[in-house]
Amino acid sequence: YKIEGKVFKYFPIRGNGKLELSLQSVKLTMQIKTKFNGANLVLSDPLVFSASAGKIGVHLENLLDKNLSPFVNSLLNLFAKPLVDKFVLNNAKVMENIRETLSGRINVELQ
């Protein structure tokens, strides 16, 4: 990762390095319907996809400086799940991009 900017318009944040993400109790649900298009099997209806995670952990190496990094990472972990829920799992545009990517990949694999 590489980040340089401000949080809440006031607090500078910077860092780069390894990003570790852990997900626990992940639930992925997909519903697919297929049909034959000539000799090829393809999706017949849009893919129905949903995802959830029970616990999300994150660790950003080299965040700010060596003294503040553990504290800032612990703060990030307090807010990781609500942020991922809001900006990824409950974000229609992000989920639509995931659905389109999965649908395309599934159609390639079905052929």
C-alpha angles and dihedrals in degrees: 000000000000123000135172123163144075133296115220088356092283113060117072116224127187139158146120136204141075120357119205119194125183126190124191129190093013116184120192120182125188131174117193132179120194138193137179116261100190105306094339128090111223139168109277098191132028113280114259108217135171134167138190137173128203098206131011126194129186135186123186114195117221095013110169099322139330093267098048099035097084092048095047091046090052089051090050090053091054090058101030098099097045090046094049090045092051102038101033116016096036095037109104094202094051093046091047090053089051091048092050092048093048092045092052092047093047091051090051091050093046093058 
